[in-house]
């Protein structure tokens, strides 16, 4: 039996957000997203206080009414937890999220900049750092410290690129607290970090090294962090033990790939809503279905995926009318210009394929831009080839979700730059995300692969995901923290 323990989880987005229904009654809308879903098991098995940003007007009303104290909430399975919302100054949060966190850190960590043209480090970034990223991180740290006053034996579990500074602020006030931080996106090598001004890049590394344990999804990201800590901070890095000594502290750096809850997906796959969408897909599907499921994020490489499908259709006219690509894309961060521009590029690329090849009622690319998870699961069941060609990805859960419920012995085509490739590469068709011709050839290989090989590859992925589920991932985090925290015996 899992020992229950007190945990303070800190992330930008939380597991619930408040609004008003048609009758004017306050209701809690359960949060979505991969991180919240992945951490749901923590709430089921431990005494969790979750600290997150107040996102809605009603969230901020809750903060005003409670004086910023935590409120009692229930998870989807009925498990109780405490939710503490942090109301940030709107301008500060805009600078934090829309200037530093996403157009800067996200782009840097996914290698999205063409350095001949971007970025330009100007006063705007310095201002957004000083007046946005720093104070928002301090506000999260203050909330964590306030919770530690009432539960001093709790461990603090930070998440992702929004909160790189917060651990240092907590450590300065509470040297003895057990802290872990999981970074869910890629970590590049030291050279790309040199794009940022030295004080900023050093502060980001220093903040993370205030943790006892630092987790990444892949060994390549773990190794990159060790190298960047050595080269940029001149920290003492033991590459064999994966430990960084910096100042008065030491940090164990781990590669712990996240996963999903298989039973939840298998239950959802036979639900009424999924079956309804599946019937619609079956009625319209071509003989062969190529699927992609992504957000409309430049890192997901959607445009090159459409161009690869264009190349495939050009090379294989015998497949015209027999094959189609279904692209289910969740619109992402459309208030950031780079994302809005990329969505336009996606739409133009899909239209170019269709204008070139469609005939006699056959439309090669079915592009749907919406957030519809039951439709996604229905499509997972139906694909013959699943294209995951991300430029870079911390992990990519689509590569695990799809094979788990697929019923057509579908083949996974997987970018070698997705973190999931370290686990699933032996059973996927590996592709260079920049090599459009190779991706076109991989589509052909996937659709022509003998049924027995298709089934063997799919079953191997499925077995791996089932035996390395999200519960195992979470427990590994806690085991690391028990071993390496400041409280652990030396």
C-alpha positions as semicolon CSV with decimal commas, in nm:
position;residue;x (nm);y (nm);z (nm)
1;X;0,000;0,000;0,000
2;X;0,129;0,346;-0,091
3;X;0,217;0,557;0,211
4;X;0,012;0,875;0,216
5;X;0,221;1,187;0,246
6;X;0,175;1,561;0,237
7;X;0,262;1,717;-0,096
8;X;0,249;2,072;-0,225
9;X;0,219;2,067;-0,603
10;X;0,301;2,394;-0,781
11;X;0,218;2,455;-1,147
12;X;0,097;2,745;-1,356
13;X;-0,232;2,575;-1,446
14;X;-0,426;2,387;-1,186
15;X;-0,670;2,096;-1,172
16;X;-0,978;2,319;-1,146
17;X;-1,095;2,665;-1,244
18;X;-1,407;2,847;-1,131
19;X;-1,689;3,004;-1,331
20;X;-2,063;3,079;-1,301
21;X;-2,335;2,863;-1,451
22;X;-2,657;2,985;-1,619
23;X;-2,819;3,027;-1,277
24;X;-2,533;3,236;-1,149
25;X;-2,404;2,959;-0,924
26;X;-2,030;2,914;-0,883
27;X;-1,905;2,590;-1,038
28;X;-1,563;2,431;-1,056
29;X;-1,459;2,323;-1,404
30;X;-1,214;2,037;-1,391
31;X;-0,885;2,120;-1,554
32;X;-0,749;1,939;-1,855
33;X;-0,412;1,916;-2,019
34;X;-0,143;1,653;-2,000
35;X;0,025;1,776;-1,683
36;X;-0,295;1,797;-1,477
37;X;-0,410;1,460;-1,605
38;X;-0,076;1,299;-1,528
39;X;-0,068;1,431;-1,173
40;X;-0,422;1,321;-1,091
41;X;-0,288;1,003;-0,925
42;X;-0,108;1,218;-0,670
43;X;-0,441;1,352;-0,551
44;X;-0,583;1,001;-0,525
45;X;-0,299;0,861;-0,314
46;X;-0,159;1,154;-0,115
47;X;-0,267;1,460;0,085
48;X;-0,218;1,726;-0,182
49;X;-0,231;2,102;-0,172
50;X;-0,216;2,234;-0,529
51;X;-0,095;2,588;-0,595
52;X;-0,182;2,738;-0,935
53;X;-0,253;3,068;-1,106
54;X;-0,598;3,224;-1,085
55;X;-0,699;3,219;-1,453
56;X;-1,059;3,344;-1,459
57;X;-1,250;3,632;-1,304
58;X;-1,424;3,382;-1,079
59;X;-1,087;3,238;-0,975
60;X;-0,984;3,585;-0,866
61;X;-1,314;3,629;-0,681
62;X;-1,235;3,309;-0,488
63;X;-0,893;3,452;-0,398
64;X;-1,055;3,775;-0,274
65;X;-1,310;3,587;-0,063
66;X;-1,057;3,352;0,095
67;X;-0,775;3,600;0,135
68;X;-0,563;3,373;-0,082
69;X;-0,610;3,069;0,142
70;X;-0,662;2,722;-0,002
71;X;-1,013;2,588;-0,062
72;X;-1,129;2,228;-0,036
73;X;-1,197;2,063;-0,373
74;X;-1,272;1,717;-0,513
75;X;-1,097;1,549;-0,804
76;X;-1,294;1,370;-1,075
77;X;-1,273;1,041;-0,883
78;X;-1,395;1,207;-0,564
79;X;-1,052;1,235;-0,400
80;X;-1,023;1,546;-0,181
81;X;-0,744;1,799;-0,219
82;X;-0,678;2,162;-0,134
83;X;-0,651;2,425;-0,408
84;X;-0,469;2,752;-0,347
85;X;-0,503;3,003;-0,630
86;X;-0,255;3,285;-0,678
87;X;-0,393;3,607;-0,828
88;X;-0,119;3,786;-1,021
89;X;-0,118;4,143;-1,141
90;X;-0,261;4,114;-1,497
91;X;0,022;4,310;-1,658
92;X;0,285;4,107;-1,471
93;X;0,121;3,782;-1,573
94;X;0,106;3,893;-1,937
95;X;0,480;3,968;-1,935
96;X;0,549;3,642;-1,754
97;X;0,344;3,422;-1,985
98;X;0,329;3,597;-2,322
99;X;0,682;3,743;-2,332
100;X;0,915;3,526;-2,123
101;X;0,762;3,180;-2,073
102;X;0,628;3,107;-2,419
103;X;0,785;3,319;-2,694
104;X;1,123;3,304;-2,519
105;X;1,176;2,992;-2,305
106;X;0,949;2,765;-2,509
107;X;1,106;2,876;-2,837
108;X;1,460;2,845;-2,701
109;X;1,405;2,502;-2,549
110;X;1,246;2,367;-2,868
111;X;1,514;2,516;-3,097
112;X;1,250;2,720;-3,282
113;X;1,450;3,034;-3,351
114;X;1,624;3,109;-3,680
115;X;1,910;3,289;-3,509
116;X;1,989;3,507;-3,808
117;X;1,654;3,679;-3,753
118;X;1,536;3,606;-3,398
119;X;1,540;3,673;-3,116
120;X;1,629;4,036;-3,062
121;X;1,705;4,079;-2,693
122;X;1,579;4,427;-2,618
123;X;1,450;4,632;-2,328
124;X;1,112;4,462;-2,365
125;X;1,251;4,125;-2,258
126;X;1,445;4,272;-1,967
127;X;1,131;4,454;-1,853
128;X;0,916;4,139;-1,888
129;X;1,174;3,946;-1,687
130;X;1,202;4,201;-1,405
131;X;0,834;4,295;-1,390
132;X;0,676;3,966;-1,497
133;X;0,869;3,641;-1,469
134;X;1,049;3,733;-1,145
135;X;0,747;3,863;-0,946
136;X;0,517;3,582;-1,065
137;X;0,774;3,325;-0,957
138;X;0,810;3,504;-0,623
139;X;0,433;3,494;-0,578
140;X;0,432;3,117;-0,633
141;X;0,719;3,078;-0,388
142;X;0,540;3,291;-0,128
143;X;0,230;3,074;-0,163
144;X;0,437;2,758;-0,116
145;X;0,606;2,906;0,191
146;X;0,270;3,002;0,338
147;X;0,149;2,644;0,296
148;X;0,469;2,511;0,453
149;X;0,394;2,714;0,764
150;X;0,092;2,495;0,828
151;X;0,244;2,168;0,704
152;X;0,620;2,190;0,757
153;X;0,674;1,824;0,677
154;X;0,530;1,854;0,324
155;X;0,743;1,812;0,013
156;X;0,715;2,068;-0,268
157;X;0,681;1,945;-0,627
158;X;0,731;2,218;-0,890
159;X;0,645;2,174;-1,256
160;X;0,773;2,306;-1,586
161;X;0,930;2,609;-1,746
162;X;0,701;2,867;-1,592
163;X;0,858;2,823;-1,248
164;X;1,234;2,799;-1,288
165;X;1,305;3,068;-1,027
166;X;1,056;2,974;-0,755
167;X;1,258;2,687;-0,600
168;X;1,550;2,918;-0,514
169;X;1,317;3,160;-0,333
170;X;1,172;2,873;-0,129
171;X;1,514;2,726;-0,054
172;X;1,645;3,059;0,075
173;X;1,361;3,076;0,328
174;X;1,342;2,703;0,408
175;X;1,679;2,530;0,362
176;X;1,545;2,202;0,498
177;X;1,241;2,157;0,275
178;X;1,229;1,860;0,035
179;X;1,183;1,989;-0,321
180;X;1,158;1,837;-0,666
181;X;1,103;1,999;-1,004
182;X;0,997;1,827;-1,325
183;X;1,069;1,993;-1,660
184;X;0,824;1,862;-1,918
185;X;0,990;2,014;-2,226
186;X;1,331;1,959;-2,391
187;X;1,649;2,092;-2,235
188;X;1,896;2,215;-2,497
189;X;2,272;2,222;-2,466
190;X;2,473;2,518;-2,335
191;X;2,529;2,687;-2,670
192;X;2,162;2,769;-2,729
193;X;2,128;2,897;-2,371
194;X;2,398;3,152;-2,456
195;X;2,138;3,331;-2,667
196;X;1,993;3,466;-2,341
197;X;2,174;3,733;-2,137
198;X;2,408;3,584;-1,881
199;X;2,215;3,702;-1,571
200;X;1,892;3,549;-1,702
201;X;2,033;3,214;-1,812
202;X;2,231;3,180;-1,490
203;X;1,928;3,260;-1,276
204;X;1,722;2,993;-1,455
205;X;1,985;2,726;-1,393
206;X;2,044;2,841;-1,037
207;X;1,673;2,828;-0,959
208;X;1,642;2,470;-1,076
209;X;1,952;2,369;-0,880
210;X;1,781;2,476;-0,559
211;X;1,581;2,151;-0,589
212;X;1,687;1,821;-0,440
213;X;1,567;1,633;-0,748
214;X;1,527;1,757;-1,104
215;X;1,344;1,539;-1,355
216;X;1,331;1,524;-1,735
217;X;1,156;1,286;-1,974
218;X;1,464;1,167;-2,161
219;X;1,831;1,094;-2,109
220;X;1,929;1,345;-2,376
221;X;1,760;1,627;-2,183
222;X;1,920;1,508;-1,858
223;X;2,265;1,508;-2,016
224;X;2,209;1,851;-2,168
225;X;2,121;1,996;-1,829
226;X;2,438;1,857;-1,677
227;X;2,644;2,006;-1,958
228;X;2,477;2,347;-1,940
229;X;2,515;2,358;-1,560
230;X;2,885;2,277;-1,596
231;X;2,954;2,521;-1,878
232;X;2,734;2,814;-1,773
233;X;2,744;2,803;-1,393
234;X;3,078;2,621;-1,363
235;X;2,893;2,384;-1,131
236;X;3,052;2,057;-1,019
237;X;2,878;1,792;-1,231
238;X;2,922;1,421;-1,165
239;X;2,805;1,270;-1,494
240;X;2,830;0,913;-1,363
241;X;2,608;0,974;-1,059
242;X;2,404;1,246;-1,235
243;X;2,451;1,486;-0,946
244;X;2,519;1,861;-0,966
245;X;2,681;2,035;-0,670
246;X;2,620;2,409;-0,676
247;X;2,675;2,646;-0,386
248;X;2,571;2,470;-0,068
249;X;2,339;2,223;-0,236
250;X;2,338;1,917;-0,454
251;X;2,075;1,812;-0,708
252;X;2,009;1,468;-0,845
253;X;1,913;1,495;-1,214
254;X;1,694;1,209;-1,339
255;X;1,541;1,089;-1,664
256;X;1,189;0,970;-1,580
257;X;0,960;0,953;-1,886
258;X;0,598;1,028;-1,804
259;X;0,316;0,802;-1,916
260;X;-0,062;0,766;-1,916
261;X;-0,319;0,567;-1,721
262;X;-0,401;0,268;-1,946
263;X;-0,725;0,173;-1,771
264;X;-0,861;0,524;-1,817
265;X;-0,795;0,517;-2,192
266;X;-0,935;0,168;-2,234
267;X;-1,251;0,273;-2,052
268;X;-1,282;0,591;-2,256
269;X;-1,232;0,397;-2,581
270;X;-1,561;0,210;-2,532
271;X;-1,758;0,509;-2,402
272;X;-2,070;0,627;-2,580
273;X;-1,920;0,957;-2,692
274;X;-1,616;0,788;-2,847
275;X;-1,826;0,520;-3,016
276;X;-2,043;0,791;-3,171
277;X;-1,744;0,968;-3,323
278;X;-1,595;0,637;-3,429
279;X;-1,909;0,552;-3,624
280;X;-1,884;0,886;-3,804
281;X;-1,518;0,823;-3,889
282;X;-1,586;0,470;-4,012
283;X;-1,864;0,594;-4,239
284;X;-1,632;0,845;-4,406
285;X;-1,287;0,692;-4,377
286;X;-1,082;0,594;-4,682
287;X;-0,921;0,254;-4,711
288;X;-0,609;0,380;-4,529
289;X;-0,603;0,649;-4,262
290;X;-0,297;0,852;-4,162
291;X;-0,358;1,039;-3,836
292;X;-0,189;1,325;-3,660
293;X;-0,300;1,472;-3,326
294;X;-0,129;1,789;-3,207
295;X;-0,159;2,141;-3,084
296;X;-0,109;2,415;-3,342
297;X;0,236;2,482;-3,200
298;X;0,536;2,546;-3,428
299;X;0,731;2,275;-3,243
300;X;0,483;2,009;-3,358
301;X;0,601;2,040;-3,722
302;X;0,254;2,015;-3,874
303;X;0,341;2,201;-4,194
304;X;0,625;1,963;-4,280
305;X;0,390;1,673;-4,207
306;X;0,146;1,800;-4,469
307;X;0,430;1,851;-4,716
308;X;0,547;1,494;-4,652
309;X;0,196;1,369;-4,727
310;X;0,205;1,577;-5,046
311;X;0,532;1,406;-5,146
312;X;0,382;1,066;-5,067
313;X;0,077;1,128;-5,284
314;X;0,295;1,253;-5,568
315;X;0,509;0,938;-5,553
316;X;0,215;0,698;-5,523
317;X;-0,069;0,789;-5,757
318;X;-0,208;0,437;-5,708
319;X;-0,311;0,550;-5,358
320;X;-0,517;0,845;-5,474
321;X;-0,869;0,805;-5,345
322;X;-0,760;0,523;-5,112
323;X;-0,574;0,714;-4,842
324;X;-0,645;1,021;-4,633
325;X;-0,483;1,221;-4,357
326;X;-0,695;1,324;-4,060
327;X;-0,535;1,612;-3,867
328;X;-0,692;1,687;-3,530
329;X;-0,532;2,006;-3,405
330;X;-0,601;2,189;-3,082
331;X;-0,562;2,567;-3,131
332;X;-0,278;2,683;-2,907
333;X;-0,178;3,025;-2,766
334;X;-0,343;3,227;-3,039
335;X;-0,279;3,552;-2,851
336;X;0,092;3,510;-2,927
337;X;0,173;3,630;-3,282
338;X;0,408;3,344;-3,370
339;X;0,137;3,090;-3,290
340;X;-0,135;3,273;-3,480
341;X;0,095;3,296;-3,781
342;X;0,174;2,925;-3,764
343;X;-0,194;2,834;-3,757
344;X;-0,231;3,028;-4,082
345;X;0,064;2,836;-4,230
346;X;-0,100;2,507;-4,128
347;X;-0,423;2,600;-4,302
348;X;-0,240;2,709;-4,617
349;X;-0,036;2,387;-4,627
350;X;-0,344;2,166;-4,593
351;X;-0,523;2,365;-4,863
352;X;-0,225;2,330;-5,098
353;X;-0,239;1,949;-5,072
354;X;-0,611;1,941;-5,126
355;X;-0,603;2,186;-5,417
356;X;-0,342;1,974;-5,587
357;X;-0,487;1,626;-5,541
358;X;-0,857;1,628;-5,455
359;X;-1,093;1,478;-5,713
360;X;-1,420;1,290;-5,743
361;X;-1,524;1,364;-5,386
362;X;-1,188;1,260;-5,237
363;X;-1,024;1,521;-5,013
364;X;-0,678;1,403;-4,907
365;X;-0,643;1,614;-4,589
366;X;-0,925;1,644;-4,337
367;X;-0,811;1,930;-4,114
368;X;-1,010;1,990;-3,796
369;X;-0,906;2,265;-3,557
370;X;-1,084;2,201;-3,231
371;X;-1,033;2,063;-2,881
372;X;-1,233;1,738;-2,892
373;X;-1,078;1,454;-2,693
374;X;-1,352;1,193;-2,756
375;X;-1,300;1,245;-3,130
376;X;-0,925;1,207;-3,076
377;X;-0,968;0,874;-2,898
378;X;-1,203;0,753;-3,173
379;X;-0,936;0,843;-3,429
380;X;-0,671;0,666;-3,223
381;X;-0,873;0,348;-3,262
382;X;-0,896;0,389;-3,640
383;X;-0,554;0,493;-3,773
384;X;-0,331;0,282;-3,995
385;X;-0,035;0,516;-3,946
386;X;0,014;0,770;-3,668
387;X;0,249;1,055;-3,764
388;X;0,436;1,218;-3,474
389;X;0,707;1,428;-3,642
390;X;0,777;1,696;-3,379
391;X;1,079;1,919;-3,433
392;X;1,162;1,863;-3,065
393;X;0,936;1,740;-2,786
394;X;0,995;1,679;-2,418
395;X;0,814;1,346;-2,451
396;X;0,492;1,344;-2,662
397;X;0,207;1,150;-2,503
398;X;0,026;1,105;-2,835
399;X;0,289;0,844;-2,921
400;X;0,177;0,646;-2,614
401;X;-0,196;0,717;-2,617
402;X;-0,265;0,617;-2,977
403;X;-0,111;0,269;-2,976
404;X;-0,279;0,192;-2,644
405;X;-0,629;0,184;-2,797
406;X;-0,563;0,133;-3,171
407;X;-0,763;-0,152;-3,329
408;X;-0,609;-0,165;-3,679
409;X;-0,250;-0,267;-3,602
410;X;-0,151;0,090;-3,671
411;X;0,213;0,188;-3,717
412;X;0,375;0,471;-3,520
413;X;0,594;0,708;-3,724
414;X;0,801;0,889;-3,463
415;X;1,042;1,181;-3,471
416;X;1,387;1,095;-3,341
417;X;1,374;1,429;-3,155
418;X;1,069;1,339;-2,946
419;X;1,161;1,233;-2,594
420;X;0,936;0,929;-2,635
421;X;1,174;0,798;-2,902
422;X;1,413;0,673;-2,632
423;X;1,142;0,434;-2,515
424;X;0,941;0,358;-2,827
425;X;1,200;0,390;-3,102
426;X;1,264;0,015;-3,137
427;X;0,900;-0,042;-3,239
428;X;0,832;0,278;-3,436
429;X;0,939;0,396;-3,779
430;X;1,194;0,663;-3,687
431;X;1,212;0,984;-3,890
432;X;1,423;1,297;-3,900
433;X;1,163;1,574;-3,850
434;X;1,334;1,798;-4,106
435;X;1,356;1,529;-4,376
436;X;1,028;1,555;-4,563
437;X;1,124;1,293;-4,819
438;X;1,205;1,041;-4,544
439;X;0,871;1,111;-4,379
440;X;0,693;1,046;-4,709
441;X;0,879;0,717;-4,742
442;X;0,787;0,627;-4,384
443;X;0,419;0,680;-4,459
444;X;0,452;0,442;-4,753
445;X;0,644;0,187;-4,544
446;X;0,384;0,201;-4,268
447;X;0,092;0,141;-4,504
448;X;0,271;-0,137;-4,692
449;X;0,409;-0,317;-4,386
450;X;0,296;-0,680;-4,345
451;X;0,015;-0,725;-4,097
452;X;0,219;-0,951;-3,869
453;X;0,496;-0,694;-3,830
454;X;0,245;-0,415;-3,773
455;X;0,076;-0,614;-3,498
456;X;0,405;-0,708;-3,331
457;X;0,521;-0,346;-3,321
458;X;0,188;-0,224;-3,183
459;X;0,170;-0,490;-2,915
460;X;0,525;-0,414;-2,801
461;X;0,444;-0,044;-2,758
462;X;0,120;-0,129;-2,580
463;X;0,293;-0,364;-2,338
464;X;0,560;-0,106;-2,263
465;X;0,302;0,164;-2,186
466;X;0,099;-0,069;-1,966
467;X;0,404;-0,173;-1,764
468;X;0,535;0,185;-1,736
469;X;0,217;0,373;-1,647
470;X;0,171;0,712;-1,485
471;X;0,136;0,566;-1,135
472;X;0,481;0,408;-1,165
473;X;0,618;0,742;-1,290
474;X;0,477;0,930;-0,991
475;X;0,608;0,682;-0,736
476;X;0,953;0,701;-0,892
477;X;0,953;1,077;-0,838
478;X;0,878;1,031;-0,471
479;X;1,140;0,759;-0,433
480;X;1,400;0,992;-0,585
481;X;1,296;1,267;-0,345
482;X;1,319;1,036;-0,043
483;X;1,670;0,937;-0,144
484;X;1,810;1,274;-0,239
485;X;1,623;1,541;-0,041
486;X;1,787;1,774;0,207
487;X;1,615;1,573;0,480
488;X;1,749;1,240;0,365
489;X;2,019;1,088;0,587
490;X;2,369;1,124;0,447
